[in-house]
Amino acid sequence: MSAQTTAGEAGTHPLDLTFSVAPGSYRHWRLSFDGSIATVAMDVTPDAGLSRDYELKLNSYDLTVDIELNDIVQRLRFEHPEVKAVVLTGALDKVFCAGANIQMLAGASHVHKVNFCKFTNETRNAIEEASALSGQTWIAAVNGTAAGGGYELALACDEIVLVDDRASTVSLPEVPLLGVLPGTGGLTRLVDKRHVRRDLADAFATKAEGIKGEQAREWGLVDAIAPRSGFDAVVRERALARAAESDRPDAGPGIALVPLAGEWSADGARYEHVRVEVDRELGAATITLSGPSDAEPADSAQLHTAGAEAWIVAAARQLDDAILHLRFDEPEIGTWVLRTDGEADRVAAAEAVLAERHWLTREVRLLWARTLKRLDVSSRTLVALVEPGSCFAGTLAELVLATDRTLAVEGTWDRTADPSAMIRLTAANDGWYPMGNGLSRLATRFWGRPDALERSRALIGDDLDALAAVDAELVTAALDELDWDDEVRLLLEERNSFSPDALTGMEASFRFAGPETIETKIFARLSAWQNWIFQRPNAVGAEGALRRFGSGSRPAYDRRRV
């Protein structure tokens, strides 16, 4: 996005914003490597944000900072298999991170604020996933003050070491100072992840000045403290200890994440394996994933050689990029229609390599899991169309399981020679790509119905036509060609006529059956509350806390609780 564009205008043109960055273009982060340890230092350039309306002082951040961090998290996992521990620290003197930039939040549109918080949450979750599942443990070396989103960034790490210099604090000042909530899971992680006692968490989250040193350690807000003179040594010792526990290889090379080559216009986009077509009259975007057209890697060695050009890697990256562009650039396009084209056998063969135990196959599976989760939490109606010539098999069958409605064509088209519409479940649908609730989409679909889940598992490997898919409860309805076009259009027109606010709440309530986790709390509970709070005058009104912050004037609150 151009520097002249304000955060409030974010999303006005799909060519303004890019999520595909690389280390040579970073403006806000520094990377360094020492054997099995990588150091990620936050060094935000104040005048290199999304807009010229604010400066990113004291390592405060906006979307540009987090786009780079998202790239770093992904790049470390794929390009540096030898990295087993990551130290996250601040590059400024006595400053770790001041959190999300307040002027940016005060001036941004409601849509941008909510999308920004969602994206930062997904990046924090990816950090936690790296620690838990990739053997690449993140440690926060809090070298100075960590406020708000800065402390939330530290909370996403597996360990937190705070410098004990009688000045540096950790804090969550959003409630007392800004009239909003910590936007990236801070409240949830205090009690659910760090097991901070409820009353102490309450005292901490209403203490604007924060807590330092030994008290922070005693309350469980950090894991360790160290004087400035011995801080680096303590951090390194802990990083080496965590690296010793990792199962990642001792040496590279990894695979290079080459820049994505998506071409966007006002009508949609085209990548190698993903196409997007926007219909503004229907308020819908059709996202089509094409299956492999050639033979794909058959083992991990071949996958390593093919690298990011392999279909199983490239398709996930391209879908992820398309989702992000649609979220930020097309907020009025409320329905995403998911289609596929290609051969189911080729999709199944391409994903088969992911069954092999290898650091790279693990990362590719986790990449698909993150991408599909991004689809799950997008506030859009998801519709899958299973048509002749489609290839909803295995990994791509997850798109069917992720949707709010799925329609399938009975038999073949008269209009084409494509084979009948089919769905094929594989082992990928039975746990490779868990949702935020920790369950597979198949298990979530049949939550509380173990017999139905077992019946669906018994169908793994079978090609299910439209009627069989209805019988297996995998699609909503089967339609013949005569009714297809009219029924699809009626569905999309009806969806476009409803309140987008009500649809967002309804869909989010239905999608996450089953157990509640930190992830589901953040995206269901926190996102819903923050969405509401960001529209309230107590936060964003002319006399609200975000507008008054830094002015010397206290906010004027409507005292009624509703």
C-alpha positions as CSV (number, residue, x, y, z in Angstrom):
1,M,0.0,0.0,0.0
2,S,1.4,3.4,-0.8
3,A,2.6,5.6,2.0
4,Q,-0.1,8.2,1.1
5,T,-2.9,5.7,1.8
6,T,-4.3,5.9,5.3
7,A,-5.1,2.9,7.4
8,G,-8.7,4.0,7.4
9,E,-8.7,3.6,3.6
10,A,-7.0,0.2,3.6
11,G,-8.8,-2.1,1.3
12,T,-9.7,0.4,-1.5
13,H,-7.7,-1.3,-4.2
14,P,-6.2,-4.8,-4.5
15,L,-3.0,-3.6,-5.9
16,D,-2.1,-1.4,-2.9
17,L,-1.1,-4.0,-0.4
18,T,1.2,-6.9,-0.6
19,F,1.6,-9.8,1.8
20,S,4.5,-11.3,-0.2
21,V,7.8,-9.9,1.2
22,A,11.3,-11.1,1.6
23,P,14.3,-10.4,4.0
24,G,15.8,-8.0,1.5
25,S,12.8,-5.8,1.8
26,Y,12.3,-5.8,5.6
27,R,12.1,-2.4,7.1
28,H,11.2,-3.3,10.7
29,W,13.1,-6.5,11.6
30,R,16.7,-7.8,11.8
31,L,17.6,-11.4,11.5
32,S,20.8,-13.0,12.6
33,F,21.9,-16.6,13.0
34,D,24.3,-18.5,15.3
35,G,24.2,-22.2,14.7
36,S,20.9,-23.6,16.0
37,I,19.7,-20.2,17.3
38,A,18.2,-17.4,15.3
39,T,17.7,-13.9,16.7
40,V,14.7,-11.8,15.5
41,A,15.2,-8.2,16.6
42,M,12.4,-5.7,16.3
43,D,13.8,-2.5,14.8
44,V,10.7,-0.6,13.6
45,T,11.4,2.3,11.1
46,P,9.0,5.0,12.4
47,D,8.2,6.6,9.0
48,A,7.8,3.3,7.1
49,G,4.3,2.4,8.2
50,L,1.1,2.0,6.2
51,S,0.3,5.7,6.4
52,R,2.1,9.0,6.9
53,D,-0.6,10.0,9.4
54,Y,1.4,8.4,12.3
55,E,4.9,7.4,13.3
56,L,5.8,4.0,14.6
57,K,7.7,5.3,17.6
58,L,9.1,3.0,20.3
59,N,8.8,-0.2,18.3
60,S,5.0,0.3,18.0
61,Y,3.6,-1.6,15.1
62,D,1.0,-1.6,12.3
63,L,0.1,-4.0,9.6
64,T,3.4,-3.5,7.7
65,V,5.3,-4.7,10.7
66,D,3.2,-7.8,11.2
67,I,3.3,-8.7,7.5
68,E,7.1,-8.9,7.8
69,L,6.9,-10.9,11.0
70,N,4.4,-13.3,9.5
71,D,7.0,-13.8,6.6
72,I,9.8,-14.4,9.2
73,V,7.9,-17.0,11.1
74,Q,7.2,-18.9,7.9
75,R,10.6,-18.4,6.3
76,L,12.5,-19.6,9.4
77,R,10.5,-22.9,9.3
78,F,11.1,-23.6,5.6
79,E,14.4,-22.0,4.8
80,H,16.3,-22.7,8.1
81,P,15.7,-26.3,9.2
82,E,18.8,-26.1,11.3
83,V,17.3,-23.3,13.5
84,K,15.9,-25.0,16.7
85,A,15.3,-21.9,18.9
86,V,14.4,-18.4,18.0
87,V,15.1,-15.4,20.3
88,L,12.7,-12.6,19.8
89,T,14.0,-9.2,21.2
90,G,13.9,-5.5,20.8
91,A,16.7,-3.7,18.9
92,L,16.0,-0.3,20.6
93,D,17.7,0.6,23.9
94,K,15.4,-0.3,26.9
95,V,12.4,-0.9,24.6
96,F,11.1,-4.3,23.6
97,C,7.8,-3.2,21.9
98,A,5.2,-0.5,22.7
99,G,2.4,-2.5,21.1
100,A,0.0,-1.6,18.3
101,N,0.3,2.1,17.3
102,I,-2.5,4.1,19.0
103,Q,-2.7,6.8,16.3
104,M,-3.1,4.1,13.7
105,L,-5.9,2.5,15.7
106,A,-7.6,5.8,16.4
107,G,-7.6,6.8,12.7
108,A,-8.3,3.4,11.1
109,S,-11.6,2.3,9.8
110,H,-13.5,-0.3,11.8
111,V,-13.0,-2.9,9.1
112,H,-9.2,-2.3,9.1
113,K,-8.9,-2.5,12.9
114,V,-10.7,-5.8,13.0
115,N,-8.8,-7.3,10.1
116,F,-5.5,-6.1,11.6
117,C,-6.3,-7.7,14.9
118,K,-7.2,-11.0,13.2
119,F,-4.0,-11.1,11.2
120,T,-1.8,-10.3,14.2
121,N,-3.6,-13.1,16.1
122,E,-2.9,-15.6,13.3
123,T,0.8,-14.6,13.3
124,R,1.0,-15.1,17.1
125,N,-0.7,-18.4,16.8
126,A,1.9,-19.4,14.1
127,I,4.7,-18.6,16.6
128,E,3.1,-20.9,19.2
129,E,2.6,-23.6,16.6
130,A,6.3,-23.4,15.7
131,S,7.2,-23.9,19.3
132,A,4.7,-26.7,19.9
133,L,4.9,-28.7,16.6
134,S,7.9,-27.6,14.5
135,G,10.7,-28.1,17.0
136,Q,11.5,-24.4,16.7
137,T,11.0,-22.9,20.1
138,W,10.5,-19.1,20.4
139,I,11.9,-17.3,23.5
140,A,11.1,-13.7,24.2
141,A,14.1,-11.7,25.4
142,V,12.3,-8.7,26.8
143,N,15.1,-6.2,26.9
144,G,13.0,-3.2,28.0
145,T,9.4,-2.1,28.3
146,A,6.8,-4.4,26.7
147,A,3.4,-2.7,26.7
148,G,0.1,-4.0,25.3
149,G,0.6,-5.8,22.0
150,G,4.3,-5.8,22.8
151,Y,3.7,-8.0,25.9
152,E,1.1,-10.0,23.9
153,L,3.9,-10.7,21.4
154,A,6.1,-12.0,24.2
155,L,3.1,-14.1,25.5
156,A,3.1,-15.9,22.1
157,C,6.6,-17.2,22.8
158,D,7.2,-20.4,24.8
159,E,9.4,-18.6,27.4
160,I,9.7,-15.0,28.5
161,V,12.9,-13.6,30.0
162,L,12.6,-10.0,31.4
163,V,15.5,-7.7,32.0
164,D,15.6,-6.7,35.7
165,D,16.8,-3.1,35.6
166,R,14.3,-1.5,38.0
167,A,12.6,0.3,35.0
168,S,11.5,-2.3,32.4
169,T,7.9,-3.5,32.8
170,V,5.4,-5.7,31.2
171,S,1.8,-4.3,30.9
172,L,-1.6,-4.7,29.3
173,P,-2.8,-1.1,29.6
174,E,-5.7,-1.3,27.1
175,V,-8.6,-1.3,29.6
176,P,-7.4,1.6,31.8
177,L,-5.9,3.7,29.1
178,L,-7.7,3.0,25.8
179,G,-11.1,1.6,26.6
180,V,-10.5,-1.5,24.5
181,L,-9.2,-5.0,25.1
182,P,-5.7,-6.4,24.4
183,G,-6.3,-7.4,20.8
184,T,-4.0,-10.4,20.4
185,G,-5.1,-12.8,23.0
186,G,-3.3,-11.3,26.1
187,L,-6.1,-11.9,28.5
188,T,-6.7,-15.5,27.4
189,R,-3.0,-16.4,27.4
190,L,-2.6,-15.0,31.0
191,V,-5.0,-17.4,32.5
192,D,-5.1,-20.3,30.0
193,K,-1.5,-20.5,28.9
194,R,0.5,-19.0,31.8
195,H,-2.0,-20.0,34.5
196,V,-1.9,-16.6,36.2
197,R,-4.4,-16.5,39.0
198,R,-7.6,-14.7,38.1
199,D,-7.4,-12.0,40.7
200,L,-3.7,-11.3,39.9
201,A,-4.6,-11.2,36.2
202,D,-7.3,-8.7,37.0
203,A,-5.0,-6.5,39.0
204,F,-2.3,-6.7,36.3
205,A,-4.7,-5.8,33.4
206,T,-6.0,-2.7,35.2
207,K,-2.5,-1.5,36.3
208,A,-1.6,0.9,33.4
209,E,2.0,1.3,34.5
210,G,2.7,-2.4,34.5
211,I,4.8,-4.7,36.7
212,K,8.5,-5.2,36.7
213,G,11.2,-7.6,37.9
214,E,10.7,-10.1,40.7
215,Q,7.0,-9.3,41.0
216,A,6.4,-10.1,37.3
217,R,8.2,-13.4,37.8
218,E,6.3,-14.2,41.1
219,W,3.0,-13.6,39.4
220,G,3.9,-15.8,36.5
221,L,3.9,-13.0,34.0
222,V,7.5,-14.0,32.9
223,D,9.5,-17.1,33.3
224,A,12.8,-15.6,34.4
225,I,14.5,-12.3,35.1
226,A,18.1,-11.3,34.7
227,P,20.2,-8.1,35.3
228,R,21.2,-6.3,32.2
229,S,24.8,-7.4,32.7
230,G,23.9,-11.1,32.5
231,F,20.8,-10.8,30.4
232,D,22.2,-12.1,27.1
233,A,23.9,-15.0,28.8
234,V,20.7,-16.1,30.5
235,V,18.7,-15.9,27.3
236,R,21.4,-17.8,25.4
237,E,21.5,-20.6,28.0
238,R,17.8,-21.1,27.8
239,A,17.8,-21.0,24.0
240,L,20.5,-23.7,23.9
241,A,18.6,-25.8,26.3
242,R,15.5,-25.7,24.2
243,A,17.5,-26.3,21.0
244,A,18.9,-29.4,22.5
245,E,15.3,-30.8,22.8
246,S,14.5,-30.2,19.1
247,D,14.1,-33.0,16.5
248,R,15.0,-30.6,13.6
249,P,18.0,-31.5,11.5
250,D,21.4,-30.1,12.5
251,A,22.1,-28.6,9.1
252,G,20.3,-27.2,6.0
253,P,19.6,-26.4,3.4
254,G,15.9,-25.7,3.5
255,I,13.7,-24.6,0.6
256,A,13.5,-21.1,-0.6
257,L,10.1,-19.4,-0.4
258,V,10.2,-17.7,-3.8
259,P,8.1,-14.6,-4.3
260,L,4.5,-15.2,-5.2
261,A,3.5,-14.1,-8.7
262,G,-0.2,-13.4,-8.3
263,E,-1.7,-10.8,-10.7
264,W,-4.5,-8.8,-9.2
265,S,-7.0,-6.5,-10.9
266,A,-10.4,-5.1,-10.0
267,D,-12.1,-8.3,-11.3
268,G,-10.0,-10.8,-9.4
269,A,-6.6,-12.5,-9.5
270,R,-4.7,-15.2,-11.2
271,Y,-1.9,-17.3,-9.7
272,E,-0.4,-20.5,-11.1
273,H,-2.8,-22.7,-9.2
274,V,-5.4,-20.3,-7.9
275,R,-7.9,-18.0,-9.7
276,V,-10.2,-15.4,-8.1
277,E,-13.2,-14.0,-9.9
278,V,-15.2,-11.2,-8.2
279,D,-18.9,-10.6,-8.9
280,R,-19.8,-7.3,-7.3
281,E,-23.5,-7.7,-8.2
282,L,-23.7,-10.9,-6.2
283,G,-21.2,-9.8,-3.5
284,A,-19.3,-13.0,-4.2
285,A,-15.8,-14.1,-5.1
286,T,-15.2,-17.4,-6.7
287,I,-11.9,-19.0,-5.7
288,T,-10.8,-21.9,-7.9
289,L,-7.9,-24.2,-7.0
290,S,-6.4,-26.2,-9.8
291,G,-5.0,-29.6,-9.1
292,P,-1.5,-30.7,-10.3
293,S,-1.1,-30.9,-14.0
294,D,2.2,-33.0,-13.9
295,A,3.8,-35.7,-11.8
296,E,4.6,-34.4,-8.3
297,P,7.3,-35.4,-5.8
298,A,6.9,-38.9,-4.6
299,D,9.1,-38.7,-1.5
300,S,10.7,-36.1,0.8
301,A,13.9,-36.0,-1.2
302,Q,12.1,-35.1,-4.4
303,L,9.9,-32.6,-2.5
304,H,13.1,-31.0,-1.1
305,T,14.4,-30.7,-4.7
306,A,11.2,-29.3,-6.0
307,G,10.9,-26.9,-3.1
308,A,8.3,-24.1,-3.2
309,E,7.5,-25.0,-6.9
310,A,5.9,-28.3,-5.8
311,W,2.1,-28.1,-6.2
312,I,1.5,-29.1,-2.6
313,V,3.5,-26.1,-1.4
314,A,2.7,-23.5,-4.0
315,A,-1.1,-24.1,-3.9
316,A,-1.2,-23.5,-0.1
317,R,0.9,-20.3,-0.3
318,Q,-1.2,-19.0,-3.2
319,L,-4.5,-19.7,-1.5
320,D,-3.2,-18.1,1.7
321,D,-2.2,-15.0,-0.2
322,A,-5.6,-14.8,-2.0
323,I,-7.5,-15.1,1.3
324,L,-5.5,-12.2,2.8
325,H,-6.1,-10.0,-0.2
326,L,-9.8,-10.7,-0.2
327,R,-10.1,-10.0,3.5
328,F,-8.3,-6.6,3.4
329,D,-9.2,-5.4,-0.1
330,E,-12.7,-6.7,-0.6
331,P,-14.7,-6.2,2.7
332,E,-18.0,-5.9,0.8
333,I,-17.6,-9.3,-1.0
334,G,-19.3,-11.4,1.7
335,T,-19.5,-14.8,0.0
336,W,-16.5,-16.9,-1.1
337,V,-17.4,-19.7,-3.5
338,L,-14.8,-22.5,-3.5
339,R,-14.3,-24.5,-6.6
340,T,-11.6,-26.9,-7.9
341,D,-10.6,-28.3,-11.3
342,G,-8.3,-31.2,-12.2
343,E,-7.8,-34.8,-11.5
344,A,-8.5,-36.3,-8.0
345,D,-5.9,-39.0,-8.6
346,R,-3.2,-36.3,-9.1
347,V,-4.2,-34.5,-5.9
348,A,-4.1,-37.7,-3.9
349,A,-0.7,-38.6,-5.4
350,A,0.7,-35.1,-4.6
351,E,-0.4,-35.2,-1.0
352,A,0.8,-38.8,-0.4
353,V,4.4,-37.5,0.2
354,L,3.1,-35.7,3.3
355,A,2.6,-39.1,5.1
356,E,6.4,-39.5,5.2
357,R,8.1,-38.5,8.5
358,H,10.5,-35.7,7.6
359,W,10.9,-32.1,8.8
360,L,9.8,-30.7,5.4
361,T,6.7,-32.8,5.0
362,R,5.7,-31.8,8.6
363,E,6.1,-28.1,7.7
364,V,4.0,-28.5,4.5
365,R,1.2,-30.1,6.5
366,L,1.4,-27.3,9.1
367,L,1.3,-24.8,6.3
368,W,-1.9,-26.2,4.9
369,A,-3.3,-26.4,8.5
370,R,-2.6,-22.7,9.0
371,T,-4.0,-21.7,5.6
372,L,-7.2,-23.7,6.2
373,K,-7.6,-22.2,9.7
374,R,-7.3,-18.7,8.0
375,L,-10.3,-19.8,5.9
376,D,-12.2,-21.0,9.0
377,V,-11.9,-17.7,10.8
378,S,-12.6,-15.4,7.8
379,S,-15.9,-13.6,8.3
380,R,-17.3,-14.7,5.0
381,T,-19.9,-17.1,3.9
382,L,-18.2,-20.2,2.5
383,V,-19.9,-22.1,-0.3
384,A,-18.3,-25.1,-2.1
385,L,-19.5,-26.2,-5.6
386,V,-18.7,-29.8,-6.5
387,E,-19.0,-29.9,-10.3
388,P,-18.0,-32.2,-13.1
389,G,-14.2,-31.9,-13.6
390,S,-13.6,-30.9,-10.0
391,C,-11.0,-32.5,-7.8
392,F,-12.2,-32.3,-4.2
393,A,-9.9,-35.1,-3.0
394,G,-8.0,-35.3,0.3
395,T,-6.4,-31.9,1.0
396,L,-8.8,-30.2,-1.3
397,A,-11.7,-32.0,0.2
398,E,-11.0,-30.0,3.3
399,L,-12.5,-27.1,1.4
400,V,-15.8,-28.9,1.4
401,L,-15.6,-29.7,5.1
402,A,-14.8,-26.0,5.9
403,T,-17.8,-24.5,4.1
404,D,-21.2,-23.4,5.4
405,R,-23.0,-24.9,2.4
406,T,-22.0,-27.4,-0.3
407,L,-23.8,-28.2,-3.5
408,A,-22.9,-31.1,-5.8
409,V,-23.9,-31.8,-9.4
410,E,-25.6,-35.1,-10.1
411,G,-23.8,-36.9,-13.0
412,T,-22.1,-35.2,-15.8
413,W,-22.6,-31.9,-17.7
414,D,-24.2,-31.9,-21.1
415,R,-22.1,-28.7,-21.6
416,T,-18.7,-30.4,-21.2
417,A,-17.1,-33.8,-21.4
418,D,-15.8,-33.6,-17.8
419,P,-16.2,-36.6,-15.6
420,S,-18.9,-36.7,-12.9
421,A,-18.6,-34.7,-9.8
422,M,-16.9,-36.7,-7.0
423,I,-15.6,-36.2,-3.5
424,R,-12.8,-38.4,-2.2
425,L,-11.8,-38.5,1.5
426,T,-8.2,-39.6,2.3
427,A,-6.1,-39.9,5.4
428,A,-5.5,-36.1,5.1
429,N,-9.1,-35.5,6.2
430,D,-8.7,-37.6,9.4
431,G,-6.4,-35.4,11.4
432,W,-3.6,-33.9,9.2
433,Y,-5.1,-30.4,9.3
434,P,-6.8,-29.8,12.7
435,M,-9.0,-26.8,13.2
436,G,-8.5,-24.3,16.0
437,N,-10.6,-26.5,18.3
438,G,-8.0,-29.3,17.9
439,L,-10.2,-31.5,15.9
440,S,-10.3,-32.5,12.3
441,R,-13.0,-30.8,10.2
442,L,-14.5,-34.3,9.7
443,A,-14.7,-34.8,13.5
444,T,-16.0,-31.3,14.0
445,R,-18.7,-32.0,11.3
446,F,-19.9,-35.0,13.2
447,W,-19.3,-33.7,16.8
448,G,-21.3,-35.7,19.3
449,R,-22.2,-38.3,16.6
450,P,-19.4,-40.9,16.8
451,D,-21.3,-43.4,14.6
452,A,-21.6,-40.9,11.8
453,L,-17.9,-40.1,12.1
454,E,-17.0,-43.8,11.9
455,R,-19.2,-44.2,8.8
456,S,-17.4,-41.3,7.1
457,R,-14.0,-42.8,8.0
458,A,-15.1,-46.1,6.4
459,L,-15.5,-44.2,3.2
460,I,-11.9,-43.0,3.0
461,G,-10.4,-43.8,-0.4
462,D,-13.8,-44.1,-2.1
463,D,-15.0,-41.8,-4.9
464,L,-18.4,-40.5,-3.8
465,D,-20.8,-39.1,-6.4
466,A,-23.3,-36.4,-5.5
467,L,-26.0,-38.8,-4.2
468,A,-23.4,-40.8,-2.2
469,A,-21.9,-37.6,-0.8
470,V,-25.4,-36.5,0.4
471,D,-25.9,-39.9,2.0
472,A,-22.5,-39.6,3.7
473,E,-23.6,-36.2,5.0
474,L,-20.7,-34.5,3.3
475,V,-22.7,-32.1,1.1
476,T,-25.9,-30.1,1.6
477,A,-27.7,-31.0,-1.6
478,A,-27.3,-32.7,-4.9
479,L,-28.8,-31.0,-8.0
480,D,-29.1,-31.9,-11.6
481,E,-27.7,-29.7,-14.4
482,L,-31.1,-28.3,-15.3
483,D,-31.5,-26.7,-11.8
484,W,-27.8,-26.0,-11.1
485,D,-27.3,-22.4,-12.4
486,D,-30.6,-21.1,-11.0
487,E,-30.2,-22.7,-7.5
488,V,-26.6,-21.5,-7.2
489,R,-27.6,-18.0,-8.1
490,L,-30.6,-18.0,-5.7
491,L,-28.3,-19.1,-2.9
492,L,-25.8,-16.4,-3.6
493,E,-28.5,-13.7,-4.0
494,E,-30.2,-14.7,-0.8
495,R,-26.9,-14.6,1.1
496,N,-26.2,-11.2,-0.3
497,S,-29.5,-9.9,1.0
498,F,-28.9,-10.8,4.6
499,S,-27.2,-8.6,7.3
500,P,-23.4,-9.3,7.1
501,D,-23.2,-8.7,10.8
502,A,-25.8,-11.3,11.6
503,L,-24.2,-13.7,9.1
504,T,-20.8,-13.3,10.6
505,G,-22.1,-14.1,14.1
506,M,-24.1,-17.0,13.0
507,E,-21.4,-18.6,10.9
508,A,-18.7,-18.2,13.6
509,S,-21.1,-19.9,16.1
510,F,-21.7,-22.9,13.9
511,R,-18.1,-23.5,12.7
512,F,-16.4,-24.3,16.0
513,A,-18.3,-27.2,17.5
514,G,-16.5,-29.2,20.2
515,P,-13.9,-28.2,22.8
516,E,-12.9,-24.7,23.4
517,T,-9.2,-23.9,23.1
518,I,-7.0,-20.8,23.4
519,E,-7.4,-20.3,19.6
520,T,-11.2,-20.6,19.6
521,K,-11.5,-18.3,22.5
522,I,-9.3,-15.7,20.7
523,F,-11.2,-15.9,17.4
524,A,-14.7,-16.5,18.8
525,R,-14.8,-14.7,22.1
526,L,-12.1,-12.0,21.8
527,S,-12.9,-11.1,18.2
528,A,-16.6,-10.8,18.9
529,W,-16.0,-8.5,21.9
530,Q,-13.4,-6.4,20.2
531,N,-15.5,-6.1,17.1
532,W,-18.2,-4.5,19.3
533,I,-15.9,-2.4,21.4
534,F,-14.2,-0.9,18.4
535,Q,-17.6,0.6,17.3
536,R,-18.5,2.0,20.7
537,P,-18.1,5.8,21.4
538,N,-16.3,4.9,24.7
539,A,-13.4,3.8,22.5
540,V,-13.6,5.5,19.1
541,G,-16.0,8.4,19.7
542,A,-14.8,12.1,19.6
543,E,-14.3,11.9,23.4
544,G,-13.4,8.2,23.4
545,A,-10.2,6.8,24.9
546,L,-8.5,6.1,21.6
547,R,-9.2,9.6,20.4
548,R,-8.2,11.3,23.6
549,F,-5.0,9.2,24.2
550,G,-1.9,11.4,24.4
551,S,-4.0,14.6,24.3
552,G,-3.8,15.3,28.0
553,S,-7.6,15.1,28.3
554,R,-9.4,12.3,29.9
555,P,-12.0,10.3,27.9
556,A,-15.7,10.8,28.5
557,Y,-17.4,7.5,29.0
558,D,-21.0,6.5,28.8
559,R,-21.3,4.7,32.1
560,R,-24.2,2.4,31.2
561,R,-23.3,-1.2,30.9
562,V,-25.3,-3.0,28.2
